[in-house]
Amino acid sequence: MTLVLDASAALAVALGRSGADNLSARLHKADRVLAPDLYAAEVSNAFWKYCSFGMIEQADCVRGVEFCLGLIDESVPTESVWTEAFAEAVLARHPVCDLIYLVVARRNAAQVLTCDEKLKRLARTLGCSCPA
């Protein structure tokens, strides 16, 4: 099974949030874990916010980003999917960044691993599977 991991799910695992055990188990069962290259920026930005607001020390944030980057096997260039993602975003009236994850999933017959309920619903409308 191939998974596309989004930043929300990666952060849930890294920070031990509710459902992290289930997400971790799914990641370990996957044959391959993909993410678009924007995943690194999204994860880094999230940890930057935690650091900026004094919620997590900088060194721990760096370790958190490294952990999240280590969860994926392959980074897919946004350049290779943006036109399809843009077209889908216009139709769905939804941000392109989210559609990039879904296009990567659709092109790779992959499930989308996310904690974002709105993204899960959109994924299903585009024929992408999201584990419960």
C-alpha positions in Angstrom: 0.0 0.0 0.0 1.2 3.5 -0.8 0.3 6.5 1.4 0.5 10.2 0.8 1.3 11.8 4.1 0.2 15.4 4.8 1.6 17.8 7.3 -1.4 17.5 9.7 -1.0 13.8 10.1 2.8 14.1 10.4 2.5 16.7 13.1 0.0 14.5 15.0 2.5 11.7 15.0 5.4 13.9 16.0 3.6 15.6 18.8 1.8 12.5 20.1 -1.7 14.0 19.5 -4.9 12.0 19.7 -4.9 9.3 17.1 -1.1 9.3 16.7 -0.9 5.6 17.4 -3.3 4.7 14.7 -1.5 7.0 12.2 1.9 5.5 13.2 0.6 2.0 12.6 -0.7 2.9 9.2 2.7 4.5 8.3 4.5 1.3 9.4 2.3 -0.9 7.3 2.8 1.2 4.2 5.1 -0.1 1.4 5.8 3.5 0.4 5.1 6.9 1.9 5.0 9.9 -0.4 4.6 13.6 0.1 4.8 16.6 -2.3 8.0 18.6 -1.8 5.9 21.4 -0.2 5.4 19.0 2.8 8.9 20.1 4.1 7.9 23.7 4.1 4.5 23.1 5.8 6.0 21.0 8.6 8.9 23.4 9.1 6.4 26.3 9.3 4.2 24.6 11.8 7.2 23.9 14.1 8.4 27.5 13.6 5.0 28.7 15.0 5.4 26.4 18.0 8.9 27.9 18.5 7.8 31.5 17.9 5.1 31.3 20.5 7.4 29.7 23.1 5.4 26.4 23.1 8.4 24.2 22.0 12.1 24.9 22.3 13.9 25.5 19.1 16.1 22.4 19.3 13.0 20.3 19.9 11.4 21.9 16.9 14.3 21.1 14.7 14.2 17.5 15.9 10.4 17.5 15.2 11.0 18.6 11.6 13.7 16.0 11.1 11.3 13.4 12.5 8.5 14.4 10.1 10.9 14.4 7.1 12.0 10.9 8.1 8.4 9.6 7.9 8.4 9.9 4.1 10.2 7.7 1.6 9.9 10.0 -1.4 9.3 13.7 -2.1 7.3 14.4 -5.2 8.2 17.7 -7.1 5.3 20.1 -7.0 6.3 21.2 -10.5 5.2 17.8 -11.8 1.6 18.1 -10.5 0.8 21.8 -10.1 -1.2 22.2 -13.4 -3.5 19.3 -12.5 -3.8 20.5 -8.9 -4.5 24.0 -10.0 -7.4 22.9 -12.3 -8.9 20.7 -9.5 -8.5 23.6 -7.1 -10.4 25.9 -9.4 -13.2 23.3 -9.7 -13.3 22.5 -6.0 -12.9 26.2 -4.9 -10.2 24.9 -2.5 -6.5 25.9 -2.0 -4.0 24.5 -4.5 -1.7 23.3 -1.7 -4.2 20.7 -0.5 -5.0 19.6 -4.0 -1.3 19.0 -4.7 -1.4 16.2 -2.0 -4.6 14.7 -3.6 -3.2 14.8 -7.1 0.0 13.0 -5.9 -2.3 10.4 -4.2 -4.5 9.9 -7.3 -1.5 9.6 -9.6 0.1 7.0 -7.4 -3.1 5.1 -6.5 -2.3 6.0 -2.9 -4.4 6.6 0.2 -4.2 10.1 1.8 -3.2 10.1 5.4 -4.5 13.4 6.9 -6.1 14.7 10.1 -7.9 17.4 8.1 -11.6 16.4 7.9 -12.3 18.9 5.0 -9.4 17.4 3.0 -10.7 13.9 3.7 -14.1 14.8 2.2 -12.6 16.5 -0.8 -10.3 13.5 -1.3 -13.3 11.2 -1.5 -15.0 13.4 -4.1 -11.8 13.1 -6.3 -11.7 9.3 -5.9 -8.9 9.2 -3.3 -9.1 6.9 -0.4 -8.6 8.2 3.2 -8.2 5.7 6.0 -10.6 6.3 8.9 
